[in-house]
Amino acid sequence: MNPATRRRAAGVYRPPVNGCATRRPEADAVAQLCRTANTLRAHLERTVLREADMTWTTYDVLMLVCARRVVKPRDIAVEVGIARATLTNALGLLSDRDLVRREQHEHDLRRVVVRPTQAGLALAGMLRRQVDARQADLFAAPGMPPEDDFAQALKVLADRSHRTDGTAGEEGIR
């Protein structure tokens, strides 16, 4: 890049000398929840899923397919909250490892369904136990609410947000 087209900095930041420390802004609850979820997700990927060569997305897709036994790709993308292209990649990885199978729908040959294999069911069960054990360790720390109460509160929040954005009816938050 030549010097004529390079952007110039507007100025140099110089922190105040002997000034009082700036107060850290308080995080709003949703922002803190998102940061915490991302941190926990990354932690579980490093401590549990890496050994199985899985990402959180492939784990989430595998768990959903194993729970439902037969599921349409469109439903997986909606439930997991990922784009179809991301789902295609995840299903490709899981299929290559013989953890899921894509098959034609029995009544509509234009459609595809996804089923778990025995290897997929076994891996999902093992990973679920490991993830549950790690979550139990994290929730066992002093000052933490019971895991079931916390999970129920998050589910209620998710249900309320779905109701208010028009995806599950028009009832509001009470």
N, C-alpha and C positions, 0 to 999 in steps of 0.2 A: 504494500500500500504506500503510495507516495505521500509526502508530507502535506501536500495541498488538499488531499481528500480525507486525511485522517481527522477524526473529531478531536477537538481540544476540550480538556476538562474546564468546566466553568470556574473552578476555583479549587483551593485546597482546604479540606476540612481540618480545622485546628480545634481540638477539644479545649474547653475552658480550663485555665490553670487555677488551681485552688478553688474551683467552683464546687458547689454542692453536687452530690451525686444525683443523677437523674433517676426519677422513680420509674420502675418497670411498669409498663401499662398492664392493667388487669386483663386477663384473657376472658373472653366471653365463653359461656359453657359449651357451645357447639364447636368453637374453634379448639378448645381444650380437649373435647371428646374426640375430634378428628385426629389431633396430634397424638393422643394417647393410643387410639386404635392403630394408627400407623406404626407407632413404636412397638406395640405388642405384636402386631403382625410381623414386623421385621425380626423381632426377638424369637418368635416361634419358627420363622423360616430358618434362622441361624441355628437354633438349639434342637429342633425336632425334624423339620422337613428337609434340611440340607442332606442328611444322611440317606434319605430316600430319593434324592435328586428331584425334589418337588419344589415348586413355588407355591405361594399361598393361592394363587389363581387356579393352578392345576389341582391342588388339594381340595379347594372349594368345589370345583367342577366334579371331581371324582366322588366326593362325599354326597353331592346332590344326586348324581347318577346312581350311586349305590343305595341311597335312601329310597328313591322312586322306582328303581329297577328298570323302568322303560320311560324315557322322557324325550320330548322333542327338543332339538337344539334351540329353537326360538324360546322355549320355556326356560331352558338353562340360562340363556343370556339374560333374560328378564330377572330371574330369581337371584342369580349371582351378581347382577348389576354390571355386566361387562359388554363391550361391543361385540358384534358378530364376528368381526375379524379376529379379535382376541380369543373368542371362543373357538374359532376354527383352528388357531394355533394350539390352544390347550388340548382340544380333542385330537389333533394330529399327534401331539407328544404322547398323550395317554394311549392312543391307538397303536402307535409305534412300539410302545412298551407292553402291548397286549393287556391293558388294564380296562379298556372299554372297546365295544364294537359298534360300528355304525351299520345299521341295517335298513332296508326299505320297509316302509310302513305296510302292514298286511292288507289294509283296505285301499290305500291311496299310494300307488307305486311312485308317484312324483315326490313323495315326502320321505324323510329319513327319521329314524328314531335311534336313540343311543341306549345301549344296555351295558351293564358291567360284566366283566368276565370273572371267573373264579379267582384269578390272580388279583384283579382289581378289588373284589370284595375282601380278600384276605389283607391286602395292603391297607385298604381304607380302615378296616377294623383295628389293625396294629397302630396306624397313625392316630386314629381317634383316641385310643387308650393313652398314647404318649402325649398328645396335645392336652387331653383332660388332666393327666398327671401334672404336666407343667403348669396348667392354669390353676390347679389346686394349690400348688406350691406358691404361686404368685398371690392367690387370694388368702393364703394362710398367714400372711404378714399381719402384724398388729395394726389395728385401726381400720382394717378393711371390712366392708359390709359382707354379709353372707353372699356367696356367689349366686345362689338362686334368686335372691332379692335384686341383685344388680342386673342379672340377665332379664328378669321380669320387667324392671324399670326401662331397660333399653328397648325391649319388645313393645311396651306400651307407647314409648316415644315414636318408634318406627310406625306402628299402626296409626297413631294420630296424624303423623305427617302424611301418610298415604291417603287418609280420609280427607285431609284439607287440600291436597293438591289435585283432587279429582280422580285419583286412580282407583279408589275403592268406595265410591259413594260420595255424597255431598254433606255428610254430617260434619259438624265442626268439633273443635276441641271443647270439652265441657269443663 
